[in-house]
């Protein structure tokens, strides 16, 4: 039995890209998880947002961009994993809580913008390209030249400490 365990350990080390030590700690680390990109139309003058300002937009508490153009929020379908990241990292709500937030907010007048829901990233990219006041999110790997990626707190999806990633939050 001991011999079999040693053989298995040898095989694992041999198959690791550059040894077990470099393999452990890289897989599943936050920087290797796919990142979401917050995207806007190229006509939008905004380049960078604080997390707090971004959250206000997603919560529907801001209705216009600094240039006066109306904000149109677009989200992916609830079945998409990217939406779960937005619920967790921007809203801090469940899907049910999000729906209640917008229903109550619209009736109370506290929410100015309800999100439009689209089925997939290609639809979000097309929508943001065609609607100058649109803001949405897609996997960073899905971004093309038709849209502009916003910095959040000065960081882009490729940055190590970017906060919107699929997978568990560090410490969770």
SVG drawing of the C-alpha trace seen along z (x, -y; Angstrom):
<svg xmlns="http://www.w3.org/2000/svg" viewBox="-45 -66 54 68">
<polyline fill="none" stroke="black" stroke-width="0.4" points="0.0,0.0 2.8,-2.4 4.5,-1.7 1.3,-2.5 1.0,-5.8 4.6,-6.7 4.0,-5.8 0.9,-7.9 2.8,-10.9 5.6,-10.4 3.1,-10.5 1.4,-13.6 4.7,-15.4 5.8,-14.2 2.6,-15.5 2.7,-18.9 3.8,-21.6 6.9,-22.6 6.9,-20.6 4.3,-20.3 5.4,-23.3 4.7,-25.7 1.5,-24.0 0.0,-24.2 -1.2,-27.7 -1.6,-28.8 -4.6,-26.7 -7.7,-28.3 -5.9,-31.4 -8.0,-34.6 -5.8,-36.0 -6.3,-32.9 -10.1,-32.9 -11.9,-34.3 -12.6,-38.0 -15.7,-40.0 -15.3,-43.2 -17.6,-46.1 -18.3,-47.5 -19.8,-50.7 -20.3,-52.1 -17.3,-53.9 -19.2,-57.2 -19.3,-57.1 -16.7,-59.5 -16.3,-57.6 -13.0,-55.6 -12.9,-54.8 -15.5,-54.3 -15.2,-53.8 -16.8,-50.6 -19.3,-52.7 -20.4,-54.6 -20.6,-51.4 -22.8,-49.9 -25.1,-52.9 -25.5,-52.5 -26.2,-48.8 -28.7,-49.4 -30.5,-51.9 -29.8,-54.8 -28.2,-56.9 -30.2,-57.5 -27.7,-59.6 -24.0,-59.6 -22.0,-62.7 -22.6,-63.8 -26.4,-63.8 -27.0,-60.6 -29.5,-58.2 -28.0,-55.0 -29.3,-51.7 -28.2,-48.8 -28.0,-45.4 -27.5,-42.1 -27.1,-38.5 -29.8,-35.9 -30.1,-34.5 -28.8,-31.1 -25.4,-32.6 -22.5,-32.2 -21.4,-35.8 -24.7,-37.1 -24.0,-35.2 -20.7,-37.1 -22.5,-40.4 -25.1,-39.4 -22.4,-38.5 -19.8,-41.2 -21.8,-44.2 -25.3,-43.8 -24.5,-41.6 -28.0,-40.1 -29.7,-36.9 -31.7,-36.8 -34.9,-37.1 -33.6,-40.1 -32.5,-41.8 -36.0,-41.4 -37.6,-42.7 -35.2,-45.7 -36.2,-46.7 -39.9,-46.2 -40.0,-48.1 -37.6,-50.8 -39.6,-51.6 -42.8,-51.9 -41.1,-54.1 -39.3,-56.2 -35.9,-55.4 -34.8,-53.3 -34.5,-55.2 -33.2,-52.4 -34.3,-48.8 -32.0,-46.4 -32.6,-44.9 -31.9,-41.1 -30.2,-39.4 -29.4,-35.8 -25.7,-35.7 -22.5,-37.8 -22.8,-38.3 -26.2,-39.9 -24.8,-42.1 -21.8,-43.2 -24.2,-44.0 -26.6,-45.9 -23.8,-48.0 -22.3,-48.7 -25.7,-50.0 -26.9,-52.0 -24.7,-54.9 -25.8,-55.0 -25.6,-51.3 -23.5,-49.6 -23.2,-45.8 -20.7,-43.0 -19.3,-40.0 -16.3,-37.7 -13.2,-39.6 -12.2,-37.0 -15.4,-37.8 -14.7,-41.5 -14.0,-42.7 -13.2,-46.1 -16.9,-47.1 -17.1,-48.2 -15.0,-50.0 -13.9,-48.3 -14.2,-50.5 -11.6,-50.5 -13.1,-49.9 -11.1,-51.6 -8.4,-52.1 -8.1,-48.4 -8.9,-46.4 -9.8,-42.7 -6.2,-41.7 -4.9,-43.3 -4.0,-40.9 -6.2,-42.6 -9.3,-43.1 -12.4,-42.3 -14.9,-40.8 -13.9,-37.1 -15.8,-33.9 -15.1,-31.5 -15.1,-32.0 -14.0,-35.3 -10.7,-35.1 -11.3,-34.1 -14.7,-32.5"/>
</svg>
